[in-house]
C-alpha cells in the first residue's frame, strides 16, 4: 500500500495536534476546517492574517451557519496561528 504524500505544512499540523493529544476525529475535523479556510482564501492557510480569519468567520455566518457550529472551524483556524507558527 502506497502512503499518500503529505505536505510539510499538514505534517506539522498533525504532529502538533498529536502532541496536544487531539483524538483522531478532532484532528480530521481541524484538517477539514483549515482546508476550507484555504479554499476560502485561495492560498495557503499559513498566510492567513487575523483579518482573514475574521472575514472567514463572517463568511460562515453569512452562509447561514449558526454560532455554536462556527466554534469548531473558528477554533481550528484560530489555532492555526500556533500550529503553523
N, CA, C and O atoms as a Maestro MAE file, in Angstrom:
{
 s_m_m2io_version
 :::
 2.0.0
}

f_m_ct {
 s_m_title
 :::
 protein
 m_atom[340] {
  # First column is atom index #
  i_m_mmod_type
  r_m_x_coord
  r_m_y_coord
  r_m_z_coord
  i_m_residue_number
  s_m_chain_name
  s_m_pdb_residue_name
  s_m_pdb_atom_name
  i_m_atomic_number
  :::
  1 25 0.838 -1.182 0.000 1 A "UNK " " N  " 7
  2 3 0.000 0.000 0.000 1 A "UNK " " CA " 6
  3 2 0.881 1.244 0.000 1 A "UNK " " C  " 6
  4 15 1.812 1.343 0.799 1 A "UNK " " O  " 8
  5 25 0.601 2.176 -0.874 2 A "UNK " " N  " 7
  6 3 1.399 3.387 -1.002 2 A "UNK " " CA " 6
  7 2 0.850 4.459 -0.075 2 A "UNK " " C  " 6
  8 15 -0.355 4.708 -0.041 2 A "UNK " " O  " 8
  9 25 1.745 5.091 0.678 3 A "UNK " " N  " 7
  10 3 1.326 6.160 1.574 3 A "UNK " " CA " 6
  11 2 1.168 7.446 0.768 3 A "UNK " " C  " 6
  12 15 2.031 7.806 -0.033 3 A "UNK " " O  " 8
  13 25 0.048 8.128 0.995 4 A "UNK " " N  " 7
  14 3 -0.219 9.381 0.293 4 A "UNK " " CA " 6
  15 2 0.765 10.456 0.761 4 A "UNK " " C  " 6
  16 15 1.049 10.570 1.954 4 A "UNK " " O  " 8
  17 25 1.275 11.233 -0.176 5 A "UNK " " N  " 7
  18 3 2.204 12.313 0.156 5 A "UNK " " CA " 6
  19 2 1.482 13.368 0.986 5 A "UNK " " C  " 6
  20 15 0.343 13.731 0.692 5 A "UNK " " O  " 8
  21 25 2.146 13.848 2.007 6 A "UNK " " N  " 7
  22 3 1.586 14.875 2.884 6 A "UNK " " CA " 6
  23 2 2.506 16.083 2.824 6 A "UNK " " C  " 6
  24 15 3.727 15.954 2.909 6 A "UNK " " O  " 8
  25 25 1.905 17.260 2.676 7 A "UNK " " N  " 7
  26 3 2.711 18.474 2.623 7 A "UNK " " CA " 6
  27 2 3.398 18.694 3.974 7 A "UNK " " C  " 6
  28 15 2.901 18.243 5.006 7 A "UNK " " O  " 8
  29 25 4.529 19.381 3.964 8 A "UNK " " N  " 7
  30 3 5.206 19.682 5.227 8 A "UNK " " CA " 6
  31 2 4.296 20.447 6.195 8 A "UNK " " C  " 6
  32 15 4.358 20.248 7.408 8 A "UNK " " O  " 8
  33 25 3.459 21.318 5.645 9 A "UNK " " N  " 7
  34 3 2.555 22.103 6.486 9 A "UNK " " CA " 6
  35 2 1.529 21.204 7.190 9 A "UNK " " C  " 6
  36 15 1.290 21.339 8.390 9 A "UNK " " O  " 8
  37 25 0.933 20.292 6.430 10 A "UNK " " N  " 7
  38 3 -0.046 19.378 7.028 10 A "UNK " " CA " 6
  39 2 0.634 18.446 8.024 10 A "UNK " " C  " 6
  40 15 0.091 18.179 9.096 10 A "UNK " " O  " 8
  41 25 1.821 17.950 7.674 11 A "UNK " " N  " 7
  42 3 2.559 17.070 8.596 11 A "UNK " " CA " 6
  43 2 2.821 17.788 9.917 11 A "UNK " " C  " 6
  44 15 2.658 17.206 10.990 11 A "UNK " " O  " 8
  45 25 3.225 19.042 9.834 12 A "UNK " " N  " 7
  46 3 3.491 19.829 11.046 12 A "UNK " " CA " 6
  47 2 2.215 19.990 11.873 12 A "UNK " " C  " 6
  48 15 2.246 19.871 13.098 12 A "UNK " " O  " 8
  49 25 1.102 20.258 11.204 13 A "UNK " " N  " 7
  50 3 -0.170 20.410 11.896 13 A "UNK " " CA " 6
  51 2 -0.544 19.108 12.612 13 A "UNK " " C  " 6
  52 15 -0.960 19.135 13.771 13 A "UNK " " O  " 8
  53 25 -0.398 17.976 11.927 14 A "UNK " " N  " 7
  54 3 -0.723 16.679 12.523 14 A "UNK " " CA " 6
  55 2 0.191 16.394 13.708 14 A "UNK " " C  " 6
  56 15 -0.270 15.934 14.753 14 A "UNK " " O  " 8
  57 25 1.469 16.663 13.554 15 A "UNK " " N  " 7
  58 3 2.408 16.456 14.668 15 A "UNK " " CA " 6
  59 2 2.030 17.303 15.869 15 A "UNK " " C  " 6
  60 15 2.024 16.815 17.000 15 A "UNK " " O  " 8
  61 25 1.712 18.574 15.629 16 A "UNK " " N  " 7
  62 3 1.360 19.469 16.732 16 A "UNK " " CA " 6
  63 2 0.062 19.043 17.416 16 A "UNK " " C  " 6
  64 15 -0.062 19.147 18.636 16 A "UNK " " O  " 8
  65 25 -0.902 18.563 16.634 17 A "UNK " " N  " 7
  66 3 -2.152 18.096 17.234 17 A "UNK " " CA " 6
  67 2 -1.930 16.803 18.008 17 A "UNK " " C  " 6
  68 15 -2.583 16.571 19.026 17 A "UNK " " O  " 8
  69 25 -1.018 15.961 17.536 18 A "UNK " " N  " 7
  70 3 -0.698 14.722 18.241 18 A "UNK " " CA " 6
  71 2 -0.064 15.044 19.591 18 A "UNK " " C  " 6
  72 15 -0.395 14.427 20.603 18 A "UNK " " O  " 8
  73 25 0.845 16.008 19.601 19 A "UNK " " N  " 7
  74 3 1.483 16.424 20.852 19 A "UNK " " CA " 6
  75 2 0.444 16.946 21.844 19 A "UNK " " C  " 6
  76 15 0.583 16.767 23.054 19 A "UNK " " O  " 8
  77 25 -0.595 17.590 21.321 20 A "UNK " " N  " 7
  78 3 -1.666 18.126 22.165 20 A "UNK " " CA " 6
  79 2 -2.701 17.066 22.546 20 A "UNK " " C  " 6
  80 15 -3.685 17.369 23.221 20 A "UNK " " O  " 8
  81 25 -2.479 15.839 22.117 21 A "UNK " " N  " 7
  82 3 -3.365 14.708 22.397 21 A "UNK " " CA " 6
  83 2 -4.760 14.863 21.801 21 A "UNK " " C  " 6
  84 15 -5.740 14.413 22.394 21 A "UNK " " O  " 8
  85 25 -4.856 15.494 20.640 22 A "UNK " " N  " 7
  86 3 -6.137 15.570 19.941 22 A "UNK " " CA " 6
  87 2 -6.475 14.165 19.447 22 A "UNK " " C  " 6
  88 15 -5.618 13.483 18.885 22 A "UNK " " O  " 8
  89 25 -7.710 13.731 19.650 23 A "UNK " " N  " 7
  90 3 -8.135 12.433 19.136 23 A "UNK " " CA " 6
  91 2 -8.230 12.513 17.622 23 A "UNK " " C  " 6
  92 15 -8.266 13.605 17.055 23 A "UNK " " O  " 8
  93 25 -8.271 11.350 16.959 24 A "UNK " " N  " 7
  94 3 -8.246 11.301 15.502 24 A "UNK " " CA " 6
  95 2 -9.402 12.093 14.883 24 A "UNK " " C  " 6
  96 15 -9.198 12.795 13.892 24 A "UNK " " O  " 8
  97 25 -10.604 11.995 15.445 25 A "UNK " " N  " 7
  98 3 -11.740 12.723 14.895 25 A "UNK " " CA " 6
  99 2 -11.496 14.230 14.944 25 A "UNK " " C  " 6
  100 15 -11.781 14.935 13.975 25 A "UNK " " O  " 8
  101 25 -10.978 14.721 16.048 26 A "UNK " " N  " 7
  102 3 -10.687 16.149 16.168 26 A "UNK " " CA " 6
  103 2 -9.622 16.553 15.165 26 A "UNK " " C  " 6
  104 15 -9.727 17.611 14.545 26 A "UNK " " O  " 8
  105 25 -8.601 15.731 14.998 27 A "UNK " " N  " 7
  106 3 -7.561 16.025 14.014 27 A "UNK " " CA " 6
  107 2 -8.151 16.108 12.613 27 A "UNK " " C  " 6
  108 15 -7.846 17.032 11.859 27 A "UNK " " O  " 8
  109 25 -8.991 15.148 12.269 28 A "UNK " " N  " 7
  110 3 -9.621 15.161 10.944 28 A "UNK " " CA " 6
  111 2 -10.505 16.385 10.764 28 A "UNK " " C  " 6
  112 15 -10.517 16.995 9.695 28 A "UNK " " O  " 8
  113 25 -11.251 16.747 11.814 29 A "UNK " " N  " 7
  114 3 -12.110 17.933 11.751 29 A "UNK " " CA " 6
  115 2 -11.271 19.191 11.558 29 A "UNK " " C  " 6
  116 15 -11.610 20.033 10.726 29 A "UNK " " O  " 8
  117 25 -10.185 19.332 12.310 30 A "UNK " " N  " 7
  118 3 -9.339 20.520 12.203 30 A "UNK " " CA " 6
  119 2 -8.728 20.617 10.805 30 A "UNK " " C  " 6
  120 15 -8.679 21.695 10.214 30 A "UNK " " O  " 8
  121 25 -8.266 19.483 10.284 31 A "UNK " " N  " 7
  122 3 -7.684 19.495 8.943 31 A "UNK " " CA " 6
  123 2 -8.730 19.934 7.925 31 A "UNK " " C  " 6
  124 15 -8.435 20.724 7.028 31 A "UNK " " O  " 8
  125 25 -9.956 19.421 8.064 32 A "UNK " " N  " 7
  126 3 -11.036 19.809 7.145 32 A "UNK " " CA " 6
  127 2 -11.329 21.302 7.254 32 A "UNK " " C  " 6
  128 15 -11.497 21.980 6.241 32 A "UNK " " O  " 8
  129 25 -11.388 21.809 8.475 33 A "UNK " " N  " 7
  130 3 -11.680 23.236 8.662 33 A "UNK " " CA " 6
  131 2 -10.577 24.118 8.081 33 A "UNK " " C  " 6
  132 15 -10.864 25.138 7.454 33 A "UNK " " O  " 8
  133 25 -9.340 23.737 8.281 34 A "UNK " " N  " 7
  134 3 -8.228 24.524 7.746 34 A "UNK " " CA " 6
  135 2 -8.202 24.423 6.219 34 A "UNK " " C  " 6
  136 15 -7.876 25.396 5.540 34 A "UNK " " O  " 8
  137 25 -8.541 23.258 5.682 35 A "UNK " " N  " 7
  138 3 -8.642 23.093 4.229 35 A "UNK " " CA " 6
  139 2 -9.727 24.019 3.671 35 A "UNK " " C  " 6
  140 15 -9.543 24.640 2.623 35 A "UNK " " O  " 8
  141 25 -10.858 24.107 4.379 36 A "UNK " " N  " 7
  142 3 -11.932 25.015 3.945 36 A "UNK " " CA " 6
  143 2 -11.487 26.475 4.019 36 A "UNK " " C  " 6
  144 15 -11.842 27.279 3.157 36 A "UNK " " O  " 8
  145 25 -10.721 26.812 5.034 37 A "UNK " " N  " 7
  146 3 -10.176 28.166 5.132 37 A "UNK " " CA " 6
  147 2 -9.277 28.461 3.938 37 A "UNK " " C  " 6
  148 15 -9.355 29.538 3.346 37 A "UNK " " O  " 8
  149 25 -8.421 27.501 3.586 38 A "UNK " " N  " 7
  150 3 -7.520 27.687 2.437 38 A "UNK " " CA " 6
  151 2 -8.318 27.893 1.151 38 A "UNK " " C  " 6
  152 15 -7.955 28.718 0.313 38 A "UNK " " O  " 8
  153 25 -9.404 27.138 1.002 39 A "UNK " " N  " 7
  154 3 -10.253 27.301 -0.192 39 A "UNK " " CA " 6
  155 2 -10.884 28.686 -0.199 39 A "UNK " " C  " 6
  156 15 -10.966 29.327 -1.247 39 A "UNK " " O  " 8
  157 25 -11.329 29.150 0.962 40 A "UNK " " N  " 7
  158 3 -11.919 30.487 1.073 40 A "UNK " " CA " 6
  159 2 -10.890 31.557 0.711 40 A "UNK " " C  " 6
  160 15 -11.191 32.505 -0.013 40 A "UNK " " O  " 8
  161 25 -9.677 31.391 1.224 41 A "UNK " " N  " 7
  162 3 -8.622 32.375 0.982 41 A "UNK " " CA " 6
  163 2 -8.072 32.307 -0.439 41 A "UNK " " C  " 6
  164 15 -7.665 33.319 -1.009 41 A "UNK " " O  " 8
  165 25 -8.066 31.110 -0.997 42 A "UNK " " N  " 7
  166 3 -7.439 30.912 -2.296 42 A "UNK " " CA " 6
  167 2 -5.925 30.869 -2.206 42 A "UNK " " C  " 6
  168 15 -5.223 31.102 -3.190 42 A "UNK " " O  " 8
  169 25 -5.434 30.568 -1.016 43 A "UNK " " N  " 7
  170 3 -3.985 30.469 -0.800 43 A "UNK " " CA " 6
  171 2 -3.725 29.622 0.448 43 A "UNK " " C  " 6
  172 15 -4.658 29.181 1.119 43 A "UNK " " O  " 8
  173 25 -2.475 29.409 0.740 44 A "UNK " " N  " 7
  174 3 -2.100 28.572 1.876 44 A "UNK " " CA " 6
  175 2 -2.620 29.167 3.193 44 A "UNK " " C  " 6
  176 15 -2.556 30.381 3.391 44 A "UNK " " O  " 8
  177 25 -3.128 28.325 4.084 45 A "UNK " " N  " 7
  178 3 -3.664 28.838 5.346 45 A "UNK " " CA " 6
  179 2 -2.596 29.437 6.257 45 A "UNK " " C  " 6
  180 15 -2.921 30.214 7.156 45 A "UNK " " O  " 8
  181 25 -1.335 29.091 6.040 46 A "UNK " " N  " 7
  182 3 -0.303 29.659 6.907 46 A "UNK " " CA " 6
  183 2 -0.021 31.123 6.589 46 A "UNK " " C  " 6
  184 15 0.787 31.762 7.263 46 A "UNK " " O  " 8
  185 25 -0.690 31.660 5.556 47 A "UNK " " N  " 7
  186 3 -0.543 33.081 5.234 47 A "UNK " " CA " 6
  187 2 -1.708 33.912 5.785 47 A "UNK " " C  " 6
  188 15 -1.735 35.133 5.634 47 A "UNK " " O  " 8
  189 25 -2.670 33.235 6.427 48 A "UNK " " N  " 7
  190 3 -3.866 33.930 6.923 48 A "UNK " " CA " 6
  191 2 -3.514 34.918 8.029 48 A "UNK " " C  " 6
  192 15 -2.704 34.636 8.912 48 A "UNK " " O  " 8
  193 25 -4.140 36.071 7.953 49 A "UNK " " N  " 7
  194 3 -3.976 37.101 8.980 49 A "UNK " " CA " 6
  195 2 -5.192 37.064 9.906 49 A "UNK " " C  " 6
  196 15 -6.165 36.359 9.637 49 A "UNK " " O  " 8
  197 25 -5.129 37.813 10.973 50 A "UNK " " N  " 7
  198 3 -6.269 37.924 11.871 50 A "UNK " " CA " 6
  199 2 -7.488 38.458 11.123 50 A "UNK " " C  " 6
  200 15 -8.612 38.026 11.378 50 A "UNK " " O  " 8
  201 25 -7.273 39.383 10.213 51 A "UNK " " N  " 7
  202 3 -8.378 39.928 9.414 51 A "UNK " " CA " 6
  203 2 -8.964 38.859 8.496 51 A "UNK " " C  " 6
  204 15 -10.180 38.803 8.312 51 A "UNK " " O  " 8
  205 25 -8.114 38.013 7.919 52 A "UNK " " N  " 7
  206 3 -8.603 36.913 7.095 52 A "UNK " " CA " 6
  207 2 -9.499 35.987 7.904 52 A "UNK " " C  " 6
  208 15 -10.544 35.553 7.420 52 A "UNK " " O  " 8
  209 25 -9.096 35.684 9.136 53 A "UNK " " N  " 7
  210 3 -9.897 34.814 9.991 53 A "UNK " " CA " 6
  211 2 -11.227 35.466 10.345 53 A "UNK " " C  " 6
  212 15 -12.251 34.787 10.411 53 A "UNK " " O  " 8
  213 25 -11.219 36.775 10.573 54 A "UNK " " N  " 7
  214 3 -12.463 37.493 10.849 54 A "UNK " " CA " 6
  215 2 -13.388 37.437 9.641 54 A "UNK " " C  " 6
  216 15 -14.590 37.211 9.784 54 A "UNK " " O  " 8
  217 25 -12.829 37.642 8.452 55 A "UNK " " N  " 7
  218 3 -13.634 37.581 7.230 55 A "UNK " " CA " 6
  219 2 -14.178 36.174 6.988 55 A "UNK " " C  " 6
  220 15 -15.294 36.017 6.493 55 A "UNK " " O  " 8
  221 25 -13.405 35.164 7.331 56 A "UNK " " N  " 7
  222 3 -13.863 33.787 7.186 56 A "UNK " " CA " 6
  223 2 -15.027 33.516 8.138 56 A "UNK " " C  " 6
  224 15 -16.013 32.881 7.764 56 A "UNK " " O  " 8
  225 25 -14.902 33.996 9.350 57 A "UNK " " N  " 7
  226 3 -15.989 33.835 10.324 57 A "UNK " " CA " 6
  227 2 -17.251 34.545 9.821 57 A "UNK " " C  " 6
  228 15 -18.353 34.008 9.941 57 A "UNK " " O  " 8
  229 25 -17.098 35.726 9.271 58 A "UNK " " N  " 7
  230 3 -18.226 36.459 8.702 58 A "UNK " " CA " 6
  231 2 -18.823 35.671 7.534 58 A "UNK " " C  " 6
  232 15 -20.044 35.580 7.404 58 A "UNK " " O  " 8
  233 25 -17.981 35.116 6.702 59 A "UNK " " N  " 7
  234 3 -18.421 34.293 5.574 59 A "UNK " " CA " 6
  235 2 -19.267 33.110 6.058 59 A "UNK " " C  " 6
  236 15 -20.319 32.820 5.489 59 A "UNK " " O  " 8
  237 25 -18.807 32.436 7.102 60 A "UNK " " N  " 7
  238 3 -19.560 31.304 7.648 60 A "UNK " " CA " 6
  239 2 -20.913 31.765 8.178 60 A "UNK " " C  " 6
  240 15 -21.931 31.111 7.956 60 A "UNK " " O  " 8
  241 25 -20.917 32.891 8.876 61 A "UNK " " N  " 7
  242 3 -22.158 33.431 9.428 61 A "UNK " " CA " 6
  243 2 -23.127 33.799 8.310 61 A "UNK " " C  " 6
  244 15 -24.312 33.473 8.380 61 A "UNK " " O  " 8
  245 25 -22.630 34.471 7.289 62 A "UNK " " N  " 7
  246 3 -23.481 34.865 6.163 62 A "UNK " " CA " 6
  247 2 -23.992 33.649 5.390 62 A "UNK " " C  " 6
  248 15 -25.019 33.726 4.716 62 A "UNK " " O  " 8
  249 25 -23.278 32.534 5.488 63 A "UNK " " N  " 7
  250 3 -23.700 31.301 4.836 63 A "UNK " " CA " 6
  251 2 -24.763 30.557 5.621 63 A "UNK " " C  " 6
  252 15 -25.177 29.464 5.235 63 A "UNK " " O  " 8
  253 25 -25.204 31.143 6.712 64 A "UNK " " N  " 7
  254 3 -26.274 30.544 7.499 64 A "UNK " " CA " 6
  255 2 -25.810 29.608 8.594 64 A "UNK " " C  " 6
  256 15 -26.626 28.946 9.236 64 A "UNK " " O  " 8
  257 25 -24.514 29.549 8.810 65 A "UNK " " N  " 7
  258 3 -24.013 28.685 9.877 65 A "UNK " " CA " 6
  259 2 -24.205 29.410 11.202 65 A "UNK " " C  " 6
  260 15 -23.813 30.566 11.358 65 A "UNK " " O  " 8
  261 25 -24.813 28.711 12.150 66 A "UNK " " N  " 7
  262 3 -25.143 29.315 13.441 66 A "UNK " " CA " 6
  263 2 -23.917 29.353 14.359 66 A "UNK " " C  " 6
  264 15 -23.014 28.527 14.228 66 A "UNK " " O  " 8
  265 25 -23.892 30.307 15.281 67 A "UNK " " N  " 7
  266 3 -22.717 30.487 16.138 67 A "UNK " " CA " 6
  267 2 -22.170 29.220 16.807 67 A "UNK " " C  " 6
  268 15 -20.953 29.030 16.797 67 A "UNK " " O  " 8
  269 25 -22.996 28.349 17.383 68 A "UNK " " N  " 7
  270 3 -22.390 27.157 18.000 68 A "UNK " " CA " 6
  271 2 -21.645 26.274 16.996 68 A "UNK " " C  " 6
  272 15 -20.644 25.644 17.341 68 A "UNK " " O  " 8
  273 25 -22.128 26.231 15.770 69 A "UNK " " N  " 7
  274 3 -21.492 25.423 14.733 69 A "UNK " " CA " 6
  275 2 -20.219 26.084 14.224 69 A "UNK " " C  " 6
  276 15 -19.310 25.402 13.752 69 A "UNK " " O  " 8
  277 25 -20.151 27.388 14.316 70 A "UNK " " N  " 7
  278 3 -18.964 28.119 13.854 70 A "UNK " " CA " 6
  279 2 -17.787 27.927 14.813 70 A "UNK " " C  " 6
  280 15 -16.633 28.098 14.418 70 A "UNK " " O  " 8
  281 25 -18.066 27.580 16.048 71 A "UNK " " N  " 7
  282 3 -16.986 27.471 17.040 71 A "UNK " " CA " 6
  283 2 -15.864 26.534 16.602 71 A "UNK " " C  " 6
  284 15 -14.690 26.866 16.767 71 A "UNK " " O  " 8
  285 25 -16.204 25.370 16.048 72 A "UNK " " N  " 7
  286 3 -15.164 24.403 15.662 72 A "UNK " " CA " 6
  287 2 -14.265 24.940 14.555 72 A "UNK " " C  " 6
  288 15 -13.043 24.918 14.706 72 A "UNK " " O  " 8
  289 25 -14.838 25.427 13.430 73 A "UNK " " N  " 7
  290 3 -13.927 25.933 12.397 73 A "UNK " " CA " 6
  291 2 -13.130 27.146 12.851 73 A "UNK " " C  " 6
  292 15 -11.972 27.305 12.467 73 A "UNK " " O  " 8
  293 25 -13.734 27.996 13.658 74 A "UNK " " N  " 7
  294 3 -13.010 29.176 14.143 74 A "UNK " " CA " 6
  295 2 -11.874 28.741 15.068 74 A "UNK " " C  " 6
  296 15 -10.772 29.286 15.001 74 A "UNK " " O  " 8
  297 25 -12.142 27.768 15.924 75 A "UNK " " N  " 7
  298 3 -11.084 27.268 16.807 75 A "UNK " " CA " 6
  299 2 -9.956 26.643 16.001 75 A "UNK " " C  " 6
  300 15 -8.779 26.891 16.265 75 A "UNK " " O  " 8
  301 25 -10.324 25.832 15.016 76 A "UNK " " N  " 7
  302 3 -9.307 25.178 14.189 76 A "UNK " " CA " 6
  303 2 -8.468 26.205 13.454 76 A "UNK " " C  " 6
  304 15 -7.241 26.106 13.418 76 A "UNK " " O  " 8
  305 25 -9.128 27.185 12.872 77 A "UNK " " N  " 7
  306 3 -8.409 28.180 12.070 77 A "UNK " " CA " 6
  307 2 -7.665 29.176 12.937 77 A "UNK " " C  " 6
  308 15 -6.605 29.666 12.548 77 A "UNK " " O  " 8
  309 25 -8.203 29.480 14.104 78 A "UNK " " N  " 7
  310 3 -7.508 30.400 15.011 78 A "UNK " " CA " 6
  311 2 -6.271 29.722 15.580 78 A "UNK " " C  " 6
  312 15 -5.223 30.350 15.729 78 A "UNK " " O  " 8
  313 25 -6.398 28.443 15.895 79 A "UNK " " N  " 7
  314 3 -5.240 27.755 16.458 79 A "UNK " " CA " 6
  315 2 -4.181 27.507 15.398 79 A "UNK " " C  " 6
  316 15 -3.042 27.173 15.726 79 A "UNK " " O  " 8
  317 25 -4.540 27.666 14.140 80 A "UNK " " N  " 7
  318 3 -3.543 27.505 13.078 80 A "UNK " " CA " 6
  319 2 -2.434 28.500 13.259 80 A "UNK " " C  " 6
  320 15 -1.325 28.273 12.775 80 A "UNK " " O  " 8
  321 25 -2.695 29.610 13.946 81 A "UNK " " N  " 7
  322 3 -1.611 30.574 14.164 81 A "UNK " " CA " 6
  323 2 -0.537 29.952 15.053 81 A "UNK " " C  " 6
  324 15 0.651 30.210 14.853 81 A "UNK " " O  " 8
  325 25 -0.938 29.135 16.035 82 A "UNK " " N  " 7
  326 3 0.070 28.474 16.849 82 A "UNK " " CA " 6
  327 2 0.547 27.185 16.211 82 A "UNK " " C  " 6
  328 15 1.704 26.799 16.383 82 A "UNK " " O  " 8
  329 25 -0.342 26.502 15.463 83 A "UNK " " N  " 7
  330 3 0.060 25.247 14.817 83 A "UNK " " CA " 6
  331 2 1.053 25.520 13.702 83 A "UNK " " C  " 6
  332 15 2.026 24.781 13.549 83 A "UNK " " O  " 8
  333 25 0.823 26.577 12.914 84 A "UNK " " N  " 7
  334 3 1.687 26.837 11.779 84 A "UNK " " CA " 6
  335 2 2.830 27.792 12.095 84 A "UNK " " C  " 6
  336 15 3.683 28.033 11.241 84 A "UNK " " O  " 8
  337 25 2.860 28.324 13.274 85 A "UNK " " N  " 7
  338 3 3.916 29.286 13.600 85 A "UNK " " CA " 6
  339 2 5.252 28.602 13.774 85 A "UNK " " C  " 6
  340 15 6.253 29.264 14.052 85 A "UNK " " O  " 8
  :::
 }
 m_bond[339] {
  # First column is bond index #
  i_m_from
  i_m_to
  i_m_order
  :::
  1 1 2 1
  2 2 3 1
  3 3 4 2
  4 3 5 1
  5 5 6 1
  6 6 7 1
  7 7 8 2
  8 7 9 1
  9 9 10 1
  10 10 11 1
  11 11 12 2
  12 11 13 1
  13 13 14 1
  14 14 15 1
  15 15 16 2
  16 15 17 1
  17 17 18 1
  18 18 19 1
  19 19 20 2
  20 19 21 1
  21 21 22 1
  22 22 23 1
  23 23 24 2
  24 23 25 1
  25 25 26 1
  26 26 27 1
  27 27 28 2
  28 27 29 1
  29 29 30 1
  30 30 31 1
  31 31 32 2
  32 31 33 1
  33 33 34 1
  34 34 35 1
  35 35 36 2
  36 35 37 1
  37 37 38 1
  38 38 39 1
  39 39 40 2
  40 39 41 1
  41 41 42 1
  42 42 43 1
  43 43 44 2
  44 43 45 1
  45 45 46 1
  46 46 47 1
  47 47 48 2
  48 47 49 1
  49 49 50 1
  50 50 51 1
  51 51 52 2
  52 51 53 1
  53 53 54 1
  54 54 55 1
  55 55 56 2
  56 55 57 1
  57 57 58 1
  58 58 59 1
  59 59 60 2
  60 59 61 1
  61 61 62 1
  62 62 63 1
  63 63 64 2
  64 63 65 1
  65 65 66 1
  66 66 67 1
  67 67 68 2
  68 67 69 1
  69 69 70 1
  70 70 71 1
  71 71 72 2
  72 71 73 1
  73 73 74 1
  74 74 75 1
  75 75 76 2
  76 75 77 1
  77 77 78 1
  78 78 79 1
  79 79 80 2
  80 79 81 1
  81 81 82 1
  82 82 83 1
  83 83 84 2
  84 83 85 1
  85 85 86 1
  86 86 87 1
  87 87 88 2
  88 87 89 1
  89 89 90 1
  90 90 91 1
  91 91 92 2
  92 91 93 1
  93 93 94 1
  94 94 95 1
  95 95 96 2
  96 95 97 1
  97 97 98 1
  98 98 99 1
  99 99 100 2
  100 99 101 1
  101 101 102 1
  102 102 103 1
  103 103 104 2
  104 103 105 1
  105 105 106 1
  106 106 107 1
  107 107 108 2
  108 107 109 1
  109 109 110 1
  110 110 111 1
  111 111 112 2
  112 111 113 1
  113 113 114 1
  114 114 115 1
  115 115 116 2
  116 115 117 1
  117 117 118 1
  118 118 119 1
  119 119 120 2
  120 119 121 1
  121 121 122 1
  122 122 123 1
  123 123 124 2
  124 123 125 1
  125 125 126 1
  126 126 127 1
  127 127 128 2
  128 127 129 1
  129 129 130 1
  130 130 131 1
  131 131 132 2
  132 131 133 1
  133 133 134 1
  134 134 135 1
  135 135 136 2
  136 135 137 1
  137 137 138 1
  138 138 139 1
  139 139 140 2
  140 139 141 1
  141 141 142 1
  142 142 143 1
  143 143 144 2
  144 143 145 1
  145 145 146 1
  146 146 147 1
  147 147 148 2
  148 147 149 1
  149 149 150 1
  150 150 151 1
  151 151 152 2
  152 151 153 1
  153 153 154 1
  154 154 155 1
  155 155 156 2
  156 155 157 1
  157 157 158 1
  158 158 159 1
  159 159 160 2
  160 159 161 1
  161 161 162 1
  162 162 163 1
  163 163 164 2
  164 163 165 1
  165 165 166 1
  166 166 167 1
  167 167 168 2
  168 167 169 1
  169 169 170 1
  170 170 171 1
  171 171 172 2
  172 171 173 1
  173 173 174 1
  174 174 175 1
  175 175 176 2
  176 175 177 1
  177 177 178 1
  178 178 179 1
  179 179 180 2
  180 179 181 1
  181 181 182 1
  182 182 183 1
  183 183 184 2
  184 183 185 1
  185 185 186 1
  186 186 187 1
  187 187 188 2
  188 187 189 1
  189 189 190 1
  190 190 191 1
  191 191 192 2
  192 191 193 1
  193 193 194 1
  194 194 195 1
  195 195 196 2
  196 195 197 1
  197 197 198 1
  198 198 199 1
  199 199 200 2
  200 199 201 1
  201 201 202 1
  202 202 203 1
  203 203 204 2
  204 203 205 1
  205 205 206 1
  206 206 207 1
  207 207 208 2
  208 207 209 1
  209 209 210 1
  210 210 211 1
  211 211 212 2
  212 211 213 1
  213 213 214 1
  214 214 215 1
  215 215 216 2
  216 215 217 1
  217 217 218 1
  218 218 219 1
  219 219 220 2
  220 219 221 1
  221 221 222 1
  222 222 223 1
  223 223 224 2
  224 223 225 1
  225 225 226 1
  226 226 227 1
  227 227 228 2
  228 227 229 1
  229 229 230 1
  230 230 231 1
  231 231 232 2
  232 231 233 1
  233 233 234 1
  234 234 235 1
  235 235 236 2
  236 235 237 1
  237 237 238 1
  238 238 239 1
  239 239 240 2
  240 239 241 1
  241 241 242 1
  242 242 243 1
  243 243 244 2
  244 243 245 1
  245 245 246 1
  246 246 247 1
  247 247 248 2
  248 247 249 1
  249 249 250 1
  250 250 251 1
  251 251 252 2
  252 251 253 1
  253 253 254 1
  254 254 255 1
  255 255 256 2
  256 255 257 1
  257 257 258 1
  258 258 259 1
  259 259 260 2
  260 259 261 1
  261 261 262 1
  262 262 263 1
  263 263 264 2
  264 263 265 1
  265 265 266 1
  266 266 267 1
  267 267 268 2
  268 267 269 1
  269 269 270 1
  270 270 271 1
  271 271 272 2
  272 271 273 1
  273 273 274 1
  274 274 275 1
  275 275 276 2
  276 275 277 1
  277 277 278 1
  278 278 279 1
  279 279 280 2
  280 279 281 1
  281 281 282 1
  282 282 283 1
  283 283 284 2
  284 283 285 1
  285 285 286 1
  286 286 287 1
  287 287 288 2
  288 287 289 1
  289 289 290 1
  290 290 291 1
  291 291 292 2
  292 291 293 1
  293 293 294 1
  294 294 295 1
  295 295 296 2
  296 295 297 1
  297 297 298 1
  298 298 299 1
  299 299 300 2
  300 299 301 1
  301 301 302 1
  302 302 303 1
  303 303 304 2
  304 303 305 1
  305 305 306 1
  306 306 307 1
  307 307 308 2
  308 307 309 1
  309 309 310 1
  310 310 311 1
  311 311 312 2
  312 311 313 1
  313 313 314 1
  314 314 315 1
  315 315 316 2
  316 315 317 1
  317 317 318 1
  318 318 319 1
  319 319 320 2
  320 319 321 1
  321 321 322 1
  322 322 323 1
  323 323 324 2
  324 323 325 1
  325 325 326 1
  326 326 327 1
  327 327 328 2
  328 327 329 1
  329 329 330 1
  330 330 331 1
  331 331 332 2
  332 331 333 1
  333 333 334 1
  334 334 335 1
  335 335 336 2
  336 335 337 1
  337 337 338 1
  338 338 339 1
  339 339 340 2
  :::
 }
}
